[in-house]
Every structure is written in C-alpha cells, then in structure tokens.
C-alpha cells in the first residue's frame, strides 16, 4: 500500500473521512480548476462529497463541515437540497451524480470502485446568487465544473444550524480528540 493510501487510511480511521485536494498542474488544460473531495464516507454508507473551483483552504473547511454533519450527525442530503447555513448570506446546492473527466475522485474510486461510489457535489453561487446552470452565471470568472447530475429543483434544508467557528471543524487534533 502506498504512503498516500496508508496516510488516508489512518485519517479515515480517526475521523471517518479524509479530504483529497486536486490542484491543476502544468500538464492540465488551461481551464482546469482545483477541487477537493472526501474519501471514507462510502464506508459509512454515505456519498462522498466534492467541491470545485475554490481555493484549497476554503474547499477544505466547507467540505469538512458538511462531512461532519453527514458522518457524525447522520444528516442526509438529497439531490437539489439547499444548505443555507454554510456560507454567510448564500445557499449551497447539493447535486448527486457521477464523476466526470474534470471532477474525478481518483482516490475514492480506487478505494471503493465505481459501482459502490456515490458522489454529491457542493455547488456554490456567484456573488449575485446565480448557480452555474442559471442564465447569466459568469462561468469564466467563477469556473465551477459540475459532476454528471440530473437537473434538480432546489429545496431548502428544514433544520439549519450555524457554521463551525472560524477555525472550522477538525482543524487540529490532540491525542485522538477533535478540537475546534
């Protein structure tokens, strides 16, 4: 087993998931965007999460917060669900679907296989609250590729809760204990 998978296995064992960042390299097309995804939620019979087009630190904080809700609190997010308490004054929409060439969760696919892997994308709006599938979304300015997902009518979460503090969920650990 490679060091990459061994390290992720340890993180998954400790927290229930790990976050993998994919950053564009010189070999990638010019329009490639960074993305992050979870590995480990499949083992808890949950969909892996993915988010695209944001800086790694912000992606990490957002995906960790939602992964904690899904894994630790048992929150179930359906296709088209709006999450209104993740980004200040904006909603995030959840899409359920399959990986694409642009958003390929390779470590999760290698660990669980294509048949077992379920995927949910956290899609964020532009500053004017438009999503990539809406007219006038400035895709060149806010590039955010989408997984292969059916069209969805967005619905609001029924029980919003507040976002974790400024350091976010699982920002540090002390001898196996989570600290905020």
N, C-alpha and C positions, 0 to 999 in steps of 0.2 A: 504494500500500500504506500502511495507516495506521501511525502510530508504534508502536502496540501490537504489530502483527504484525511490523514491522521489528525491534523490540527482541527479540521472542521468536525470530525467525529467527536473530539474532546469538547468542543464548544457546544455541539448539539446535545451531547450527554449532559452537560452542565445546565444549559438554558432551554433546550428544546428546539433550537434552530441556530443557524449561523447565517451571516449575511455575506454574500459574494458581490464584489464590485467588478464591473467590466468597463474598462476605460479604453477609448479609441487609441489605436497606435498608428504609426506612420504607414503601416500596410493596409489599414482600413480605408474605405471610401471617405472622401472629404465630408460627406454629410452624416457620418456615423456619430452617434451620441452616447454618452455614458449611461449606464443603467446599473441597477442593483437588484438582487433577488435573494430570497431565503432558500435555505436547504435545511430540511429537518422536519418541517411541518407535515409532510406526507406521512411520516412515521406515526404521527398523532391523528391520522385520517383527516387532515386539513389540506386545503390548497396551498401551494407555495405562492408567495407574493412577489411581485415585480413592480418596479417603478423606473421610469426613464426620463432622461433629459434634464436632470437636476445635478448640482454638484454632489460629490460623494458624501460629504458630511451631512448635508440636508437629507439626501436619499436615505442614509443610514438611520438618522433619527426618526424619520417618518415611517420607514418600513419596520424598524424595531418597535415603535409604539403600536402599530397595527398588529404585528406578530404577537406581541404580548397580550393584546386583547383577545386574539384568536386562540392562542395556545393556553395562556394562564386563566383567562376568564370565560373561555368557551364561546366567545362571540362568533356568530355565523354571518358571513357577509355574502349576499346573493348578487348575481349579475344585475347591474344597474343601480345598486344601492348607493345612496349619497351619504357620506360621512361628513357631518358639519362641524365637528369639534377637533379637527386635526390641524388645519391651517386657519389662522386668525381671519375671520370675516369671509371665508371662502369654503366651498364644499369640495370634496374629493369624490370622484365616482369610481366604483369598483366594476371592472369588466372581467368576466370569466371567459376563458378561451384557451387557445393553443399557442405554443411558441411560433415565432416567425424567424426568418433568417436574421432580421435586425435585432430581435429580442430572443436570444437563445440561452436558456438557463442550463448551460452545459453540465455543471457540477451536479445539479438536481437530476437531470436526465441520466447522467452516468450512474448515480446512486440508486435511483428508483425505476428507471426505464420509462419509455414514452407511454406505455399502456397504463401505468399506475399514477403518473404525474398529472395533477390538476393544477391549473395556473389562474391566478387572479391578479389583474393589474390595477394599481392605484393611479388614477388619471387626475391630474391637477389642471386647474383652469388658468387662462392668462389673466392679467390684472383687471380685465373687464368682464370676468366670469364667463368667458367663452371656452368651450372644450374643443379638442381637435376635430371632432365630427360636425361642428357647427359652422355655419356660414360666417365668413369674415374672421375666422381664427387665424392669427398671424403665425403660420407654421414655420416660416423662415426665422422668425425672431424667437419663437418658443417651440423648437423642434422636439416633438414627443411622439416617436413611433408607437403604434398600438399593436397588441397581440391580435391574433386571429380570433375575433369575438363577434357574435351576432349583435345586431342593433339592440339597444336597450332603452326602455323608458325608465328614467331615473326615479327612484323612490327615496324618501328620507329615512334615516335611522330613527327608530322610535325612542331610544333612550340614550341621548348624547351624554358624554362625560367630558371632563376637561382634559386638556393635553398635559402630558407629564411636564415637569419643571424644565427650566432652560437647559439642563444637562441631559434631559431625556431619560428614557428607560434603559437600564443596563449599560450606563456609561462607564461604570467601573465595578469591579468585584473585590471582595475581601474574603479570602478563605471560603469560597463557595457561596457566599451570601451576596445577593444583589444589593447594590446601593443606588440611591437616586442622586 
